[in-house]
Amino acid sequence: MVGCASDPAPIEQLRLTEQALSQARSVGAAEQTPELMQAEHKFAAAVAAMKDEHYREARLQAEQAELDARLAEARVLNEKSRQELAELHRRIARLREQLGAFQ
C-alpha cells in the first residue's frame, strides 16, 4: 500500500524521535532499559514503514518511540534524583550526629 497525500512523510517526527533517543541515552538510559528498548524497536519499525512509504504507520511508530524514549529519560532522571536525595539525607544525618557529639 503506497502512502497517500493525506499522510505525508513524517520526516520531522523521525528527527524528533532520534533526538529523544539520543537525549535518553545521554542522561544514562542503557540499552537494557525496557522503555529505551521499546523505543528503539518502534523507531526501527518506523524507519522500515517509511522505506515502504507507509507514512501513517511510520508516524504512529515514531510518535510512540518518542514517548517511550522520553519515558526512559524521565525514569533515569527520577532515579538519579532519588539517589541524590538519599545521599543528602545521609549527609544531614551524619552532620546531626556530629553536632550531637559536640553538645
N, C-alpha and C positions, 0 to 999 in steps of 0.2 A: 504494500500500500504506500503510495507516494504522499508526502506531506502536501497539505493544501494551503491555499493563500491565507486562510483564516488562522493557520498555525505557522507563523514564521519561525525560522531557525532561531533557537534560544541561545544565541552566541553570548549575549550579555549574562544570562543566567549561568551558563557554564563558566564564565570568567569569575562570577561571584562565588560560585561553588568552589572553584580552585583556590580562591583567596581564603575562603572559610576553612578548607582542608589545611592549607599552609599555616594559617593562624592557629588552628588546633594543635598542629604538630609543634609550632614554635613555643607554645606555652607548656608543652610536655606531654601531650596526649600521645601515647605509644601505639604502635601498630596493634597491640593486643587489646587496646581499649575497645569494648564492644561497640560503642557508638561510632568510633572512628572506623572500625572495620565495616560497619554497615554503610557509613558514608562513602567509603572508598568503593564498596561493591556497587552501590547505587550510582555513583559517578561513572564507573566503568560501564554500567548499563545505559546511562545517559549518552555517553560517547558512542557506544555501539548503535543506539537508536538514532543518533544524529547522523552517523555514517549511512544508515539505511533510509535517511530522510523521513523518519518517523518523529517529527518535531514535537508533537504533543506529548508523546511518551518520553522523549528526551527532556522536555521541560519539566514534566512531573518528577522524573527520576532525579534531575539536577536539583530541583527545589527541595525534595526530600533529603538528598545528600547534603545540601547546605544546612538544613535544620539539624541533621544528625551530627554534622561537624561542629556546629555551634553548641549543641548539647555536650559533645565531648569536651570542647573547650571550657564550657561552664562548669562541668563536673571536675575537671582538673584544677581550675582556679578555685573552686569551692573547697576542694580537698587541701590545697596549699594554704588557703586562708584558715581552715580548721587547724592545720598543723601549726601555723604561726600563732594562732590564738592559744593553743595548748602550751606552746613554748613560753608565751608571755605569762600565762598563769603559773607555770613552773618557776619562772624568774621572780614573779611577785611573791610567791610562797617562800622562796629562798630568802628574799630581802626581808620579809616579815620575820622569818626565823632569826636572821642576823640582827635585826632591830630588837627582837625579844631578848637576845643574849646580852645586849648592852643595857638593859633595864634592870 
